[in-house]
Amino acid sequence: MVKTQRKVRRSITTDQLIIMLESLDSAKIVSFIAKTIPQMRKTGNPYYGDIIKLANVNGVINWCYADAVNRQRIREGRRPTFEPLPRAWGHRIPGQPFVEHNGNLYLEVKIEGLNEESQYFYKGRRIQFSKIEEFLIKKHEGSRQGVENPIILRDYNVFTIQTFSMDHVIFVVGEGD
């Protein structure tokens, strides 16, 4: 019989989450739930400005983008010659899993998958993805990477993170006192 380790739940503030993640000295596998506003086309979109996305994400933080792409190139039988361009926006904070942009702090994540399909809400009520899909802006993943299975990078504003799981602990993130 295999014993599973039970996760501990703790409440923390966003500031405490930031402090905890600033102190990391290696890559970490994490999962989290983020509540975001998805990028949508405005023209002809009856849902524009009223959609909330709840994403349940698995990923890696404190990682090196170029190294990850080159490892993927090797797995696919290609030469590891990828060199990334500078970030299109924001400044990666050296030694930390964060990107700073216009005074906001974002968690840079290598997406490994979703725990479940993202949920979308229209004016507070759940809406089927098929009803809004045509209005969502599609992302073009890894067009420069030269791989069949691109490395997916996402940046999440730290204030969108609702729960955060790392090292068998689930942190319920709140505003604080």
C-alpha atoms as an extended CHARMM CRD file, in Angstrom:
* protein
*
       177  EXT
         1         1  MET       CA              0.0000000000        0.0000000000        0.0000000000  PROA      1               0.0000000000
         2         2  VAL       CA              1.3450000000        3.4100000000       -0.9990000000  PROA      2               0.0000000000
         3         3  LYS       CA              0.9480000000        6.1750000000        1.5460000000  PROA      3               0.0000000000
         4         4  THR       CA              0.1960000000        9.6190000000        0.1630000000  PROA      4               0.0000000000
         5         5  GLN       CA              1.4530000000       12.6620000000        1.9630000000  PROA      5               0.0000000000
         6         6  ARG       CA             -1.3960000000       14.8600000000        3.1110000000  PROA      6               0.0000000000
         7         7  LYS       CA             -1.0750000000       18.5430000000        2.2700000000  PROA      7               0.0000000000
         8         8  VAL       CA             -1.0910000000       21.1020000000        5.0610000000  PROA      8               0.0000000000
         9         9  ARG       CA             -3.2020000000       24.2580000000        4.5830000000  PROA      9               0.0000000000
        10        10  ARG       CA             -1.9770000000       27.6430000000        5.7570000000  PROA      10              0.0000000000
        11        11  SER       CA             -3.3530000000       31.1470000000        5.3390000000  PROA      11              0.0000000000
        12        12  ILE       CA             -0.9130000000       33.8270000000        4.1950000000  PROA      12              0.0000000000
        13        13  THR       CA             -1.0470000000       37.3090000000        2.7220000000  PROA      13              0.0000000000
        14        14  THR       CA              0.1860000000       38.1810000000       -0.7550000000  PROA      14              0.0000000000
        15        15  ASP       CA              3.1290000000       40.0020000000        0.8510000000  PROA      15              0.0000000000
        16        16  GLN       CA              4.0590000000       36.8440000000        2.7830000000  PROA      16              0.0000000000
        17        17  LEU       CA              3.8400000000       34.8050000000       -0.4460000000  PROA      17              0.0000000000
        18        18  ILE       CA              6.1990000000       37.2470000000       -2.1600000000  PROA      18              0.0000000000
        19        19  ILE       CA              8.7010000000       37.0890000000        0.7180000000  PROA      19              0.0000000000
        20        20  MET       CA              8.5620000000       33.2770000000        0.6970000000  PROA      20              0.0000000000
        21        21  LEU       CA              9.1630000000       33.0890000000       -3.0700000000  PROA      21              0.0000000000
        22        22  GLU       CA             11.9370000000       35.7160000000       -3.0220000000  PROA      22              0.0000000000
        23        23  SER       CA             13.9640000000       33.4270000000       -0.7840000000  PROA      23              0.0000000000
        24        24  LEU       CA             13.9140000000       30.4190000000       -3.1450000000  PROA      24              0.0000000000
        25        25  ASP       CA             17.3400000000       29.2700000000       -4.2660000000  PROA      25              0.0000000000
        26        26  SER       CA             16.2880000000       26.6530000000       -6.8440000000  PROA      26              0.0000000000
        27        27  ALA       CA             13.5170000000       25.7480000000       -9.2590000000  PROA      27              0.0000000000
        28        28  LYS       CA             10.2980000000       24.5390000000       -7.6250000000  PROA      28              0.0000000000
        29        29  ILE       CA              7.2900000000       22.6210000000       -8.8770000000  PROA      29              0.0000000000
        30        30  VAL       CA              4.1450000000       24.4900000000       -7.8770000000  PROA      30              0.0000000000
        31        31  SER       CA              0.4330000000       24.5940000000       -8.5140000000  PROA      31              0.0000000000
        32        32  PHE       CA             -1.8830000000       27.5060000000       -7.9620000000  PROA      32              0.0000000000
        33        33  ILE       CA             -5.2610000000       28.9640000000       -8.7470000000  PROA      33              0.0000000000
        34        34  ALA       CA             -5.2490000000       32.4140000000      -10.3390000000  PROA      34              0.0000000000
        35        35  LYS       CA             -8.2490000000       34.6470000000      -10.9300000000  PROA      35              0.0000000000
        36        36  THR       CA             -7.5520000000       36.7410000000      -14.0240000000  PROA      36              0.0000000000
        37        37  ILE       CA             -9.2190000000       38.8210000000      -16.7000000000  PROA      37              0.0000000000
        38        38  PRO       CA             -8.5640000000       37.0500000000      -20.0160000000  PROA      38              0.0000000000
        39        39  GLN       CA             -7.4250000000       38.9750000000      -23.0680000000  PROA      39              0.0000000000
        40        40  MET       CA            -10.4020000000       39.3540000000      -25.3870000000  PROA      40              0.0000000000
        41        41  ARG       CA            -11.2890000000       41.0680000000      -28.6210000000  PROA      41              0.0000000000
        42        42  LYS       CA            -13.4120000000       44.1350000000      -27.9980000000  PROA      42              0.0000000000
        43        43  THR       CA            -15.2200000000       44.4850000000      -31.3350000000  PROA      43              0.0000000000
        44        44  GLY       CA            -18.5750000000       42.7140000000      -31.4600000000  PROA      44              0.0000000000
        45        45  ASN       CA            -17.9410000000       41.0400000000      -28.1040000000  PROA      45              0.0000000000
        46        46  PRO       CA            -20.9970000000       41.1570000000      -25.8240000000  PROA      46              0.0000000000
        47        47  TYR       CA            -18.8990000000       39.7160000000      -22.9760000000  PROA      47              0.0000000000
        48        48  TYR       CA            -16.0270000000       42.2130000000      -23.1200000000  PROA      48              0.0000000000
        49        49  GLY       CA            -15.0290000000       43.4770000000      -19.6890000000  PROA      49              0.0000000000
        50        50  ASP       CA            -17.3110000000       41.0690000000      -17.8250000000  PROA      50              0.0000000000
        51        51  ILE       CA            -15.3850000000       37.7720000000      -18.0030000000  PROA      51              0.0000000000
        52        52  ILE       CA            -13.2540000000       36.3500000000      -15.1750000000  PROA      52              0.0000000000
        53        53  LYS       CA            -11.0240000000       33.3130000000      -15.6980000000  PROA      53              0.0000000000
        54        54  LEU       CA            -10.1570000000       30.9000000000      -12.9190000000  PROA      54              0.0000000000
        55        55  ALA       CA             -7.0830000000       28.8670000000      -13.9300000000  PROA      55              0.0000000000
        56        56  ASN       CA             -5.7660000000       25.9090000000      -11.9280000000  PROA      56              0.0000000000
        57        57  VAL       CA             -2.1240000000       25.7710000000      -13.0570000000  PROA      57              0.0000000000
        58        58  ASN       CA              0.7770000000       23.3410000000      -12.6270000000  PROA      58              0.0000000000
        59        59  GLY       CA              4.2080000000       24.7050000000      -13.3400000000  PROA      59              0.0000000000
        60        60  VAL       CA              7.8020000000       25.3920000000      -12.4500000000  PROA      60              0.0000000000
        61        61  ILE       CA              9.1060000000       28.6520000000      -10.9980000000  PROA      61              0.0000000000
        62        62  ASN       CA             12.6520000000       29.9610000000      -10.6180000000  PROA      62              0.0000000000
        63        63  TRP       CA             13.6780000000       28.3110000000      -13.8810000000  PROA      63              0.0000000000
        64        64  CYS       CA             15.7670000000       29.3190000000      -16.9020000000  PROA      64              0.0000000000
        65        65  TYR       CA             13.8210000000       29.7620000000      -20.1360000000  PROA      65              0.0000000000
        66        66  ALA       CA             16.7790000000       29.2590000000      -22.4920000000  PROA      66              0.0000000000
        67        67  ASP       CA             17.8780000000       26.0810000000      -20.6920000000  PROA      67              0.0000000000
        68        68  ALA       CA             14.3310000000       24.6530000000      -20.7800000000  PROA      68              0.0000000000
        69        69  VAL       CA             13.9730000000       25.3080000000      -24.5180000000  PROA      69              0.0000000000
        70        70  ASN       CA             17.3980000000       23.8110000000      -25.2650000000  PROA      70              0.0000000000
        71        71  ARG       CA             16.5820000000       20.6830000000      -23.2130000000  PROA      71              0.0000000000
        72        72  GLN       CA             13.3800000000       20.3460000000      -25.2520000000  PROA      72              0.0000000000
        73        73  ARG       CA             15.3800000000       20.7660000000      -28.4770000000  PROA      73              0.0000000000
        74        74  ILE       CA             17.6970000000       17.9130000000      -27.3660000000  PROA      74              0.0000000000
        75        75  ARG       CA             14.6950000000       15.6670000000      -26.5230000000  PROA      75              0.0000000000
        76        76  GLU       CA             13.4230000000       16.2900000000      -30.0470000000  PROA      76              0.0000000000
        77        77  GLY       CA             16.7870000000       15.4830000000      -31.6680000000  PROA      77              0.0000000000
        78        78  ARG       CA             17.6990000000       19.0900000000      -32.4440000000  PROA      78              0.0000000000
        79        79  ARG       CA             20.8320000000       21.0440000000      -31.6120000000  PROA      79              0.0000000000
        80        80  PRO       CA             20.5990000000       23.1260000000      -28.4000000000  PROA      80              0.0000000000
        81        81  THR       CA             21.2280000000       26.4720000000      -30.0860000000  PROA      81              0.0000000000
        82        82  PHE       CA             18.2430000000       28.4810000000      -28.8350000000  PROA      82              0.0000000000
        83        83  GLU       CA             18.9420000000       31.9820000000      -27.5700000000  PROA      83              0.0000000000
        84        84  PRO       CA             15.9560000000       33.9920000000      -26.3280000000  PROA      84              0.0000000000
        85        85  LEU       CA             15.2820000000       37.5800000000      -27.2790000000  PROA      85              0.0000000000
        86        86  PRO       CA             14.9670000000       40.1280000000      -24.4790000000  PROA      86              0.0000000000
        87        87  ARG       CA             11.5610000000       40.1240000000      -22.7690000000  PROA      87              0.0000000000
        88        88  ALA       CA              8.8810000000       42.0410000000      -24.6780000000  PROA      88              0.0000000000
        89        89  TRP       CA              7.8130000000       43.7200000000      -21.4390000000  PROA      89              0.0000000000
        90        90  GLY       CA              8.9150000000       43.8010000000      -17.8310000000  PROA      90              0.0000000000
        91        91  HSD       CA             12.2360000000       43.1420000000      -16.1450000000  PROA      91              0.0000000000
        92        92  ARG       CA             13.0960000000       39.7070000000      -14.7240000000  PROA      92              0.0000000000
        93        93  ILE       CA             14.4440000000       40.1450000000      -11.2000000000  PROA      93              0.0000000000
        94        94  PRO       CA             17.7320000000       38.1960000000      -11.0550000000  PROA      94              0.0000000000
        95        95  GLY       CA             17.7110000000       35.2240000000       -8.6790000000  PROA      95              0.0000000000
        96        96  GLN       CA             13.9500000000       35.4580000000       -8.1200000000  PROA      96              0.0000000000
        97        97  PRO       CA             10.9070000000       34.0100000000       -9.8940000000  PROA      97              0.0000000000
        98        98  PHE       CA              9.4810000000       37.4900000000      -10.4820000000  PROA      98              0.0000000000
        99        99  VAL       CA              9.1080000000       39.9870000000      -13.2890000000  PROA      99              0.0000000000
       100       100  GLU       CA              8.5150000000       43.6420000000      -12.4540000000  PROA      100             0.0000000000
       101       101  HSD       CA              6.4700000000       45.7290000000      -14.8750000000  PROA      101             0.0000000000
       102       102  ASN       CA              5.0750000000       49.2260000000      -14.2950000000  PROA      102             0.0000000000
       103       103  GLY       CA              5.2630000000       48.8040000000      -10.5230000000  PROA      103             0.0000000000
       104       104  ASN       CA              3.4850000000       45.4290000000      -10.5670000000  PROA      104             0.0000000000
       105       105  LEU       CA              5.0240000000       42.0960000000       -9.6210000000  PROA      105             0.0000000000
       106       106  TYR       CA              4.4090000000       39.0010000000      -11.7450000000  PROA      106             0.0000000000
       107       107  LEU       CA              5.2920000000       35.3640000000      -11.0790000000  PROA      107             0.0000000000
       108       108  GLU       CA              7.0610000000       33.8700000000      -14.1180000000  PROA      108             0.0000000000
       109       109  VAL       CA              5.9090000000       30.2620000000      -14.6060000000  PROA      109             0.0000000000
       110       110  LYS       CA              6.8780000000       27.4640000000      -16.9680000000  PROA      110             0.0000000000
       111       111  ILE       CA              3.4870000000       25.8810000000      -17.5700000000  PROA      111             0.0000000000
       112       112  GLU       CA              3.4660000000       22.1070000000      -17.1510000000  PROA      112             0.0000000000
       113       113  GLY       CA             -0.2850000000       21.7170000000      -17.4270000000  PROA      113             0.0000000000
       114       114  LEU       CA             -3.6160000000       22.5020000000      -15.9370000000  PROA      114             0.0000000000
       115       115  ASN       CA             -5.0540000000       20.5690000000      -13.0170000000  PROA      115             0.0000000000
       116       116  GLU       CA             -8.4340000000       20.9290000000      -14.6810000000  PROA      116             0.0000000000
       117       117  GLU       CA             -9.9710000000       23.0000000000      -17.4250000000  PROA      117             0.0000000000
       118       118  SER       CA            -10.0680000000       26.7120000000      -16.7080000000  PROA      118             0.0000000000
       119       119  GLN       CA            -13.4120000000       28.0630000000      -15.5930000000  PROA      119             0.0000000000
       120       120  TYR       CA            -14.9080000000       31.2570000000      -16.9620000000  PROA      120             0.0000000000
       121       121  PHE       CA            -17.4660000000       33.4820000000      -15.2810000000  PROA      121             0.0000000000
       122       122  TYR       CA            -19.6980000000       36.1380000000      -16.8400000000  PROA      122             0.0000000000
       123       123  LYS       CA            -21.0170000000       38.6750000000      -14.3530000000  PROA      123             0.0000000000
       124       124  GLY       CA            -20.3480000000       36.2120000000      -11.5380000000  PROA      124             0.0000000000
       125       125  ARG       CA            -22.0330000000       33.1850000000      -13.1490000000  PROA      125             0.0000000000
       126       126  ARG       CA            -20.1790000000       30.3160000000      -14.7870000000  PROA      126             0.0000000000
       127       127  ILE       CA            -20.2750000000       30.4030000000      -18.5960000000  PROA      127             0.0000000000
       128       128  GLN       CA            -19.3890000000       27.6880000000      -21.0930000000  PROA      128             0.0000000000
       129       129  PHE       CA            -16.0440000000       28.1460000000      -22.8140000000  PROA      129             0.0000000000
       130       130  SER       CA            -17.6660000000       27.5450000000      -26.2060000000  PROA      130             0.0000000000
       131       131  LYS       CA            -19.7400000000       30.7450000000      -25.7830000000  PROA      131             0.0000000000
       132       132  ILE       CA            -16.7010000000       32.9910000000      -25.3920000000  PROA      132             0.0000000000
       133       133  GLU       CA            -13.9720000000       31.0770000000      -27.2490000000  PROA      133             0.0000000000
       134       134  GLU       CA            -14.2800000000       33.1040000000      -30.4740000000  PROA      134             0.0000000000
       135       135  PHE       CA            -13.6200000000       36.3390000000      -28.5430000000  PROA      135             0.0000000000
       136       136  LEU       CA            -10.4970000000       35.1820000000      -26.6910000000  PROA      136             0.0000000000
       137       137  ILE       CA             -7.1220000000       36.2630000000      -28.0530000000  PROA      137             0.0000000000
       138       138  LYS       CA             -5.1230000000       33.1810000000      -29.0140000000  PROA      138             0.0000000000
       139       139  LYS       CA             -1.4890000000       32.9470000000      -27.9470000000  PROA      139             0.0000000000
       140       140  HSD       CA              1.1670000000       31.7540000000      -30.3850000000  PROA      140             0.0000000000
       141       141  GLU       CA              3.3760000000       29.5010000000      -28.2930000000  PROA      141             0.0000000000
       142       142  GLY       CA              7.1090000000       29.2440000000      -28.8830000000  PROA      142             0.0000000000
       143       143  SER       CA              7.1970000000       30.2170000000      -32.5470000000  PROA      143             0.0000000000
       144       144  ARG       CA             10.9590000000       30.9290000000      -32.2680000000  PROA      144             0.0000000000
       145       145  GLN       CA             11.8470000000       27.8470000000      -30.2110000000  PROA      145             0.0000000000
       146       146  GLY       CA             12.1290000000       25.4540000000      -33.1570000000  PROA      146             0.0000000000
       147       147  VAL       CA             10.3790000000       22.6260000000      -31.3010000000  PROA      147             0.0000000000
       148       148  GLU       CA              7.2400000000       20.5630000000      -31.8260000000  PROA      148             0.0000000000
       149       149  ASN       CA              6.2530000000       20.8140000000      -28.1420000000  PROA      149             0.0000000000
       150       150  PRO       CA              6.9120000000       24.4150000000      -27.1290000000  PROA      150             0.0000000000
       151       151  ILE       CA              7.9150000000       25.5760000000      -23.6710000000  PROA      151             0.0000000000
       152       152  ILE       CA              5.0470000000       27.7280000000      -22.4160000000  PROA      152             0.0000000000
       153       153  LEU       CA              5.8710000000       30.7280000000      -20.2640000000  PROA      153             0.0000000000
       154       154  ARG       CA              3.2160000000       32.7460000000      -18.4380000000  PROA      154             0.0000000000
       155       155  ASP       CA              3.4140000000       35.6810000000      -16.0700000000  PROA      155             0.0000000000
       156       156  TYR       CA              0.7580000000       35.9600000000      -13.3400000000  PROA      156             0.0000000000
       157       157  ASN       CA              0.2610000000       39.1110000000      -11.3210000000  PROA      157             0.0000000000
       158       158  VAL       CA              0.8920000000       37.9790000000       -7.7340000000  PROA      158             0.0000000000
       159       159  PHE       CA             -2.3690000000       39.6150000000       -6.6330000000  PROA      159             0.0000000000
       160       160  THR       CA             -4.3780000000       37.2200000000       -8.8650000000  PROA      160             0.0000000000
       161       161  ILE       CA             -3.1490000000       34.1540000000       -6.9720000000  PROA      161             0.0000000000
       162       162  GLN       CA             -5.8940000000       32.6860000000       -4.7630000000  PROA      162             0.0000000000
       163       163  THR       CA             -4.1800000000       29.5030000000       -3.5590000000  PROA      163             0.0000000000
       164       164  PHE       CA             -0.5800000000       28.3890000000       -3.9890000000  PROA      164             0.0000000000
       165       165  SER       CA              0.7950000000       24.8890000000       -3.4070000000  PROA      165             0.0000000000
       166       166  MET       CA              4.4730000000       24.0560000000       -2.9520000000  PROA      166             0.0000000000
       167       167  ASP       CA              6.3690000000       21.4080000000       -0.9800000000  PROA      167             0.0000000000
       168       168  HSD       CA              3.1740000000       19.6750000000        0.2040000000  PROA      168             0.0000000000
       169       169  VAL       CA              1.7000000000       22.8790000000        1.6500000000  PROA      169             0.0000000000
       170       170  ILE       CA             -1.3690000000       24.6730000000        0.2890000000  PROA      170             0.0000000000
       171       171  PHE       CA             -1.2360000000       28.3850000000        0.9920000000  PROA      171             0.0000000000
       172       172  VAL       CA             -4.5920000000       30.1630000000        0.9300000000  PROA      172             0.0000000000
       173       173  VAL       CA             -3.6700000000       33.6810000000       -0.1200000000  PROA      173             0.0000000000
       174       174  GLY       CA             -5.6270000000       36.6080000000        1.2940000000  PROA      174             0.0000000000
       175       175  GLU       CA             -5.2870000000       40.3400000000        1.5720000000  PROA      175             0.0000000000
       176       176  GLY       CA             -4.1180000000       40.2530000000        5.1770000000  PROA      176             0.0000000000
       177       177  ASP       CA             -5.3250000000       42.0680000000        8.2340000000  PROA      177             0.0000000000
